[in-house]
């Protein structure tokens, strides 16, 4: 059985700013990883070699 908890947060202005900065950084990291993934995938398609396809560890 899986249990979940819903937690409601009421941040003040300072906490809200910190949360927004953390979300912006997470989005930046995701976009960088996606760009790296696409570059590795494009390189593997050009070489027609399935062994150089990207995986989670390479990215």
PDB file of N, CA, C and O in Angstrom:
ATOM      1  N   UNK A   1       0.835  -1.160   0.000  1.00  0.00           N
ATOM      2  CA  UNK A   1       0.000   0.000   0.000  1.00  0.00           C
ATOM      3  C   UNK A   1       0.895   1.243   0.000  1.00  0.00           C
ATOM      4  O   UNK A   1       1.882   1.315   0.731  1.00  0.00           O
ATOM      5  N   UNK A   2       0.537   2.195  -0.815  1.00  0.00           N
ATOM      6  CA  UNK A   2       1.254   3.455  -0.866  1.00  0.00           C
ATOM      7  C   UNK A   2       0.462   4.511  -0.125  1.00  0.00           C
ATOM      8  O   UNK A   2      -0.758   4.604  -0.265  1.00  0.00           O
ATOM      9  N   UNK A   3       1.153   5.291   0.650  1.00  0.00           N
ATOM     10  CA  UNK A   3       0.497   6.376   1.371  1.00  0.00           C
ATOM     11  C   UNK A   3       1.062   7.697   0.887  1.00  0.00           C
ATOM     12  O   UNK A   3       2.256   7.816   0.612  1.00  0.00           O
ATOM     13  N   UNK A   4       0.216   8.652   0.789  1.00  0.00           N
ATOM     14  CA  UNK A   4       0.658   9.981   0.386  1.00  0.00           C
ATOM     15  C   UNK A   4       0.178  11.003   1.404  1.00  0.00           C
ATOM     16  O   UNK A   4      -0.792  10.781   2.129  1.00  0.00           O
ATOM     17  N   UNK A   5       0.869  12.104   1.438  1.00  0.00           N
ATOM     18  CA  UNK A   5       0.486  13.201   2.316  1.00  0.00           C
ATOM     19  C   UNK A   5       0.409  14.464   1.477  1.00  0.00           C
ATOM     20  O   UNK A   5       1.321  14.757   0.704  1.00  0.00           O
ATOM     21  N   UNK A   6      -0.644  15.188   1.620  1.00  0.00           N
ATOM     22  CA  UNK A   6      -0.748  16.490   0.980  1.00  0.00           C
ATOM     23  C   UNK A   6      -0.405  17.542   2.011  1.00  0.00           C
ATOM     24  O   UNK A   6      -0.976  17.586   3.100  1.00  0.00           O
ATOM     25  N   UNK A   7       0.528  18.375   1.647  1.00  0.00           N
ATOM     26  CA  UNK A   7       0.972  19.416   2.569  1.00  0.00           C
ATOM     27  C   UNK A   7       0.746  20.758   1.893  1.00  0.00           C
ATOM     28  O   UNK A   7       1.196  20.980   0.769  1.00  0.00           O
ATOM     29  N   UNK A   8       0.073  21.617   2.556  1.00  0.00           N
ATOM     30  CA  UNK A   8      -0.182  22.953   2.035  1.00  0.00           C
ATOM     31  C   UNK A   8       0.803  23.918   2.682  1.00  0.00           C
ATOM     32  O   UNK A   8       1.034  23.880   3.890  1.00  0.00           O
ATOM     33  N   UNK A   9       1.368  24.770   1.863  1.00  0.00           N
ATOM     34  CA  UNK A   9       2.381  25.693   2.340  1.00  0.00           C
ATOM     35  C   UNK A   9       1.906  27.122   2.077  1.00  0.00           C
ATOM     36  O   UNK A   9       1.415  27.437   0.993  1.00  0.00           O
ATOM     37  N   UNK A  10       2.058  27.963   3.067  1.00  0.00           N
ATOM     38  CA  UNK A  10       1.715  29.377   2.930  1.00  0.00           C
ATOM     39  C   UNK A  10       2.976  30.209   3.153  1.00  0.00           C
ATOM     40  O   UNK A  10       3.199  30.726   4.248  1.00  0.00           O
ATOM     41  N   UNK A  11       3.810  30.338   2.097  1.00  0.00           N
ATOM     42  CA  UNK A  11       5.079  31.047   2.274  1.00  0.00           C
ATOM     43  C   UNK A  11       4.882  32.567   2.349  1.00  0.00           C
ATOM     44  O   UNK A  11       3.981  33.136   1.733  1.00  0.00           O
ATOM     45  N   UNK A  12       5.754  33.183   3.119  1.00  0.00           N
ATOM     46  CA  UNK A  12       5.760  34.640   3.130  1.00  0.00           C
ATOM     47  C   UNK A  12       6.567  35.122   1.920  1.00  0.00           C
ATOM     48  O   UNK A  12       6.980  34.307   1.096  1.00  0.00           O
ATOM     49  N   UNK A  13       6.792  36.412   1.805  1.00  0.00           N
ATOM     50  CA  UNK A  13       7.453  36.969   0.618  1.00  0.00           C
ATOM     51  C   UNK A  13       8.874  36.437   0.459  1.00  0.00           C
ATOM     52  O   UNK A  13       9.292  36.120  -0.655  1.00  0.00           O
ATOM     53  N   UNK A  14       9.615  36.336   1.546  1.00  0.00           N
ATOM     54  CA  UNK A  14      10.995  35.857   1.476  1.00  0.00           C
ATOM     55  C   UNK A  14      11.041  34.394   1.058  1.00  0.00           C
ATOM     56  O   UNK A  14      11.839  34.022   0.197  1.00  0.00           O
ATOM     57  N   UNK A  15      10.212  33.577   1.646  1.00  0.00           N
ATOM     58  CA  UNK A  15      10.167  32.152   1.288  1.00  0.00           C
ATOM     59  C   UNK A  15       9.723  31.972  -0.156  1.00  0.00           C
ATOM     60  O   UNK A  15      10.240  31.100  -0.855  1.00  0.00           O
ATOM     61  N   UNK A  16       8.784  32.774  -0.607  1.00  0.00           N
ATOM     62  CA  UNK A  16       8.294  32.692  -1.971  1.00  0.00           C
ATOM     63  C   UNK A  16       9.414  33.008  -2.964  1.00  0.00           C
ATOM     64  O   UNK A  16       9.530  32.350  -3.998  1.00  0.00           O
ATOM     65  N   UNK A  17      10.237  34.011  -2.655  1.00  0.00           N
ATOM     66  CA  UNK A  17      11.351  34.382  -3.521  1.00  0.00           C
ATOM     67  C   UNK A  17      12.363  33.244  -3.602  1.00  0.00           C
ATOM     68  O   UNK A  17      12.858  32.933  -4.685  1.00  0.00           O
ATOM     69  N   UNK A  18      12.673  32.624  -2.473  1.00  0.00           N
ATOM     70  CA  UNK A  18      13.635  31.516  -2.453  1.00  0.00           C
ATOM     71  C   UNK A  18      13.097  30.322  -3.243  1.00  0.00           C
ATOM     72  O   UNK A  18      13.846  29.675  -3.975  1.00  0.00           O
ATOM     73  N   UNK A  19      11.821  30.033  -3.099  1.00  0.00           N
ATOM     74  CA  UNK A  19      11.218  28.927  -3.854  1.00  0.00           C
ATOM     75  C   UNK A  19      11.250  29.201  -5.352  1.00  0.00           C
ATOM     76  O   UNK A  19      11.521  28.295  -6.140  1.00  0.00           O
ATOM     77  N   UNK A  20      10.981  30.425  -5.747  1.00  0.00           N
ATOM     78  CA  UNK A  20      11.026  30.771  -7.168  1.00  0.00           C
ATOM     79  C   UNK A  20      12.437  30.639  -7.718  1.00  0.00           C
ATOM     80  O   UNK A  20      12.614  30.184  -8.849  1.00  0.00           O
ATOM     81  N   UNK A  21      13.441  31.024  -6.946  1.00  0.00           N
ATOM     82  CA  UNK A  21      14.828  30.884  -7.389  1.00  0.00           C
ATOM     83  C   UNK A  21      15.198  29.415  -7.537  1.00  0.00           C
ATOM     84  O   UNK A  21      15.897  29.039  -8.478  1.00  0.00           O
ATOM     85  N   UNK A  22      14.733  28.590  -6.613  1.00  0.00           N
ATOM     86  CA  UNK A  22      15.033  27.153  -6.692  1.00  0.00           C
ATOM     87  C   UNK A  22      14.381  26.540  -7.922  1.00  0.00           C
ATOM     88  O   UNK A  22      14.985  25.700  -8.589  1.00  0.00           O
ATOM     89  N   UNK A  23      13.164  26.949  -8.227  1.00  0.00           N
ATOM     90  CA  UNK A  23      12.479  26.418  -9.409  1.00  0.00           C
ATOM     91  C   UNK A  23      13.151  26.895 -10.688  1.00  0.00           C
ATOM     92  O   UNK A  23      13.242  26.139 -11.655  1.00  0.00           O
ATOM     93  N   UNK A  24      13.622  28.136 -10.708  1.00  0.00           N
ATOM     94  CA  UNK A  24      14.332  28.632 -11.886  1.00  0.00           C
ATOM     95  C   UNK A  24      15.609  27.843 -12.123  1.00  0.00           C
ATOM     96  O   UNK A  24      15.933  27.520 -13.266  1.00  0.00           O
ATOM     97  N   UNK A  25      16.343  27.527 -11.049  1.00  0.00           N
ATOM     98  CA  UNK A  25      17.579  26.765 -11.187  1.00  0.00           C
ATOM     99  C   UNK A  25      17.293  25.352 -11.676  1.00  0.00           C
ATOM    100  O   UNK A  25      18.032  24.816 -12.501  1.00  0.00           O
ATOM    101  N   UNK A  26      16.232  24.753 -11.175  1.00  0.00           N
ATOM    102  CA  UNK A  26      15.869  23.401 -11.604  1.00  0.00           C
ATOM    103  C   UNK A  26      15.510  23.395 -13.089  1.00  0.00           C
ATOM    104  O   UNK A  26      15.892  22.476 -13.814  1.00  0.00           O
ATOM    105  N   UNK A  27      14.788  24.405 -13.540  1.00  0.00           N
ATOM    106  CA  UNK A  27      14.427  24.516 -14.954  1.00  0.00           C
ATOM    107  C   UNK A  27      15.688  24.696 -15.805  1.00  0.00           C
ATOM    108  O   UNK A  27      15.793  24.110 -16.883  1.00  0.00           O
ATOM    109  N   UNK A  28      16.641  25.499 -15.333  1.00  0.00           N
ATOM    110  CA  UNK A  28      17.893  25.710 -16.056  1.00  0.00           C
ATOM    111  C   UNK A  28      18.652  24.380 -16.198  1.00  0.00           C
ATOM    112  O   UNK A  28      19.135  24.050 -17.281  1.00  0.00           O
ATOM    113  N   UNK A  29      18.752  23.631 -15.111  1.00  0.00           N
ATOM    114  CA  UNK A  29      19.459  22.337 -15.147  1.00  0.00           C
ATOM    115  C   UNK A  29      18.772  21.368 -16.101  1.00  0.00           C
ATOM    116  O   UNK A  29      19.440  20.661 -16.855  1.00  0.00           O
ATOM    117  N   UNK A  30      17.437  21.332 -16.074  1.00  0.00           N
ATOM    118  CA  UNK A  30      16.698  20.442 -16.965  1.00  0.00           C
ATOM    119  C   UNK A  30      16.959  20.826 -18.422  1.00  0.00           C
ATOM    120  O   UNK A  30      17.177  19.948 -19.256  1.00  0.00           O
ATOM    121  N   UNK A  31      16.941  22.105 -18.736  1.00  0.00           N
ATOM    122  CA  UNK A  31      17.170  22.542 -20.107  1.00  0.00           C
ATOM    123  C   UNK A  31      18.586  22.214 -20.570  1.00  0.00           C
ATOM    124  O   UNK A  31      18.787  21.847 -21.727  1.00  0.00           O
ATOM    125  N   UNK A  32      19.563  22.342 -19.683  1.00  0.00           N
ATOM    126  CA  UNK A  32      20.936  21.992 -20.041  1.00  0.00           C
ATOM    127  C   UNK A  32      21.062  20.489 -20.306  1.00  0.00           C
ATOM    128  O   UNK A  32      21.720  20.079 -21.262  1.00  0.00           O
ATOM    129  N   UNK A  33      20.440  19.679 -19.470  1.00  0.00           N
ATOM    130  CA  UNK A  33      20.480  18.225 -19.669  1.00  0.00           C
ATOM    131  C   UNK A  33      19.772  17.833 -20.956  1.00  0.00           C
ATOM    132  O   UNK A  33      20.233  16.944 -21.672  1.00  0.00           O
ATOM    133  N   UNK A  34      18.661  18.486 -21.257  1.00  0.00           N
ATOM    134  CA  UNK A  34      17.938  18.190 -22.490  1.00  0.00           C
ATOM    135  C   UNK A  34      18.769  18.565 -23.713  1.00  0.00           C
ATOM    136  O   UNK A  34      18.775  17.835 -24.704  1.00  0.00           O
ATOM    137  N   UNK A  35      19.463  19.684 -23.653  1.00  0.00           N
ATOM    138  CA  UNK A  35      20.325  20.091 -24.763  1.00  0.00           C
ATOM    139  C   UNK A  35      21.460  19.082 -24.957  1.00  0.00           C
ATOM    140  O   UNK A  35      21.786  18.725 -26.089  1.00  0.00           O
ATOM    141  N   UNK A  36      22.054  18.630 -23.873  1.00  0.00           N
ATOM    142  CA  UNK A  36      23.118  17.625 -23.960  1.00  0.00           C
ATOM    143  C   UNK A  36      22.591  16.325 -24.549  1.00  0.00           C
ATOM    144  O   UNK A  36      23.239  15.711 -25.397  1.00  0.00           O
ATOM    145  N   UNK A  37      21.415  15.908 -24.098  1.00  0.00           N
ATOM    146  CA  UNK A  37      20.790  14.688 -24.611  1.00  0.00           C
ATOM    147  C   UNK A  37      20.579  14.801 -26.117  1.00  0.00           C
ATOM    148  O   UNK A  37      20.898  13.875 -26.863  1.00  0.00           O
ATOM    149  N   UNK A  38      20.044  15.930 -26.564  1.00  0.00           N
ATOM    150  CA  UNK A  38      19.773  16.110 -27.991  1.00  0.00           C
ATOM    151  C   UNK A  38      21.061  16.116 -28.801  1.00  0.00           C
ATOM    152  O   UNK A  38      21.093  15.568 -29.903  1.00  0.00           O
ATOM    153  N   UNK A  39      22.115  16.718 -28.284  1.00  0.00           N
ATOM    154  CA  UNK A  39      23.395  16.717 -28.993  1.00  0.00           C
ATOM    155  C   UNK A  39      23.940  15.301 -29.121  1.00  0.00           C
ATOM    156  O   UNK A  39      24.397  14.910 -30.195  1.00  0.00           O
ATOM    157  N   UNK A  40      23.897  14.532 -28.046  1.00  0.00           N
ATOM    158  CA  UNK A  40      24.389  13.150 -28.094  1.00  0.00           C
ATOM    159  C   UNK A  40      23.543  12.301 -29.033  1.00  0.00           C
ATOM    160  O   UNK A  40      24.068  11.466 -29.770  1.00  0.00           O
ATOM    161  N   UNK A  41      22.242  12.516 -29.005  1.00  0.00           N
ATOM    162  CA  UNK A  41      21.354  11.735 -29.880  1.00  0.00           C
ATOM    163  C   UNK A  41      21.609  12.077 -31.344  1.00  0.00           C
ATOM    164  O   UNK A  41      21.686  11.185 -32.189  1.00  0.00           O
ATOM    165  N   UNK A  42      21.740  13.367 -31.644  1.00  0.00           N
ATOM    166  CA  UNK A  42      22.011  13.765 -33.023  1.00  0.00           C
ATOM    167  C   UNK A  42      23.334  13.193 -33.514  1.00  0.00           C
ATOM    168  O   UNK A  42      23.441  12.779 -34.669  1.00  0.00           O
ATOM    169  N   UNK A  43      24.339  13.168 -32.650  1.00  0.00           N
ATOM    170  CA  UNK A  43      25.632  12.597 -33.033  1.00  0.00           C
ATOM    171  C   UNK A  43      25.505  11.104 -33.304  1.00  0.00           C
ATOM    172  O   UNK A  43      26.154  10.584 -34.211  1.00  0.00           O
ATOM    173  N   UNK A  44      24.681  10.414 -32.532  1.00  0.00           N
ATOM    174  CA  UNK A  44      24.524   8.974 -32.748  1.00  0.00           C
ATOM    175  C   UNK A  44      23.747   8.689 -34.025  1.00  0.00           C
ATOM    176  O   UNK A  44      23.985   7.671 -34.675  1.00  0.00           O
ATOM    177  N   UNK A  45      22.824   9.567 -34.393  1.00  0.00           N
ATOM    178  CA  UNK A  45      22.067   9.374 -35.630  1.00  0.00           C
ATOM    179  C   UNK A  45      22.970   9.607 -36.837  1.00  0.00           C
ATOM    180  O   UNK A  45      22.886   8.885 -37.831  1.00  0.00           O
ATOM    181  N   UNK A  46      23.821  10.604 -36.749  1.00  0.00           N
ATOM    182  CA  UNK A  46      24.736  10.893 -37.858  1.00  0.00           C
ATOM    183  C   UNK A  46      25.689   9.721 -38.057  1.00  0.00           C
ATOM    184  O   UNK A  46      25.976   9.332 -39.189  1.00  0.00           O
ATOM    185  N   UNK A  47      26.182   9.155 -36.943  1.00  0.00           N
ATOM    186  CA  UNK A  47      27.111   8.028 -37.043  1.00  0.00           C
ATOM    187  C   UNK A  47      26.400   6.709 -37.331  1.00  0.00           C
ATOM    188  O   UNK A  47      27.049   5.728 -37.693  1.00  0.00           O
ATOM    189  N   UNK A  48      25.073   6.671 -37.174  1.00  0.00           N
ATOM    190  CA  UNK A  48      24.283   5.455 -37.363  1.00  0.00           C
ATOM    191  C   UNK A  48      24.787   4.323 -36.469  1.00  0.00           C
ATOM    192  O   UNK A  48      24.788   3.158 -36.864  1.00  0.00           O
ATOM    193  N   UNK A  49      25.209   4.678 -35.279  1.00  0.00           N
ATOM    194  CA  UNK A  49      25.735   3.696 -34.326  1.00  0.00           C
ATOM    195  C   UNK A  49      24.874   3.729 -33.070  1.00  0.00           C
ATOM    196  O   UNK A  49      24.858   4.727 -32.350  1.00  0.00           O
ATOM    197  N   UNK A  50      24.167   2.651 -32.809  1.00  0.00           N
ATOM    198  CA  UNK A  50      23.266   2.619 -31.663  1.00  0.00           C
ATOM    199  C   UNK A  50      23.995   2.482 -30.330  1.00  0.00           C
ATOM    200  O   UNK A  50      23.390   2.694 -29.278  1.00  0.00           O
ATOM    201  N   UNK A  51      25.270   2.135 -30.350  1.00  0.00           N
ATOM    202  CA  UNK A  51      26.000   1.978 -29.100  1.00  0.00           C
ATOM    203  C   UNK A  51      26.366   3.319 -28.476  1.00  0.00           C
ATOM    204  O   UNK A  51      26.663   3.379 -27.282  1.00  0.00           O
ATOM    205  N   UNK A  52      26.350   4.390 -29.257  1.00  0.00           N
ATOM    206  CA  UNK A  52      26.681   5.697 -28.711  1.00  0.00           C
ATOM    207  C   UNK A  52      25.433   6.526 -28.392  1.00  0.00           C
ATOM    208  O   UNK A  52      25.527   7.732 -28.166  1.00  0.00           O
ATOM    209  N   UNK A  53      24.280   5.884 -28.375  1.00  0.00           N
ATOM    210  CA  UNK A  53      23.055   6.600 -28.010  1.00  0.00           C
ATOM    211  C   UNK A  53      23.150   7.063 -26.570  1.00  0.00           C
ATOM    212  O   UNK A  53      23.743   6.375 -25.740  1.00  0.00           O
ATOM    213  N   UNK A  54      22.580   8.211 -26.260  1.00  0.00           N
ATOM    214  CA  UNK A  54      22.693   8.757 -24.895  1.00  0.00           C
ATOM    215  C   UNK A  54      21.896   7.939 -23.896  1.00  0.00           C
ATOM    216  O   UNK A  54      20.877   7.334 -24.229  1.00  0.00           O
ATOM    217  N   UNK A  55      22.386   7.935 -22.663  1.00  0.00           N
ATOM    218  CA  UNK A  55      21.644   7.360 -21.559  1.00  0.00           C
ATOM    219  C   UNK A  55      21.746   8.316 -20.373  1.00  0.00           C
ATOM    220  O   UNK A  55      22.393   9.359 -20.465  1.00  0.00           O
ATOM    221  N   UNK A  56      21.117   7.965 -19.279  1.00  0.00           N
ATOM    222  CA  UNK A  56      21.068   8.868 -18.135  1.00  0.00           C
ATOM    223  C   UNK A  56      22.445   9.160 -17.558  1.00  0.00           C
ATOM    224  O   UNK A  56      22.701  10.275 -17.102  1.00  0.00           O
ATOM    225  N   UNK A  57      23.315   8.191 -17.572  1.00  0.00           N
ATOM    226  CA  UNK A  57      24.651   8.390 -16.991  1.00  0.00           C
ATOM    227  C   UNK A  57      25.505   9.328 -17.828  1.00  0.00           C
ATOM    228  O   UNK A  57      26.271  10.122 -17.282  1.00  0.00           O
ATOM    229  N   UNK A  58      25.383   9.243 -19.154  1.00  0.00           N
ATOM    230  CA  UNK A  58      26.166  10.114 -20.007  1.00  0.00           C
ATOM    231  C   UNK A  58      25.733  11.566 -19.870  1.00  0.00           C
ATOM    232  O   UNK A  58      26.561  12.476 -19.898  1.00  0.00           O
ATOM    233  N   UNK A  59      24.453  11.771 -19.726  1.00  0.00           N
ATOM    234  CA  UNK A  59      23.942  13.138 -19.618  1.00  0.00           C
ATOM    235  C   UNK A  59      24.248  13.656 -18.243  1.00  0.00           C
ATOM    236  O   UNK A  59      23.908  14.795 -17.923  1.00  0.00           O
TER     237      UNK A  59
END
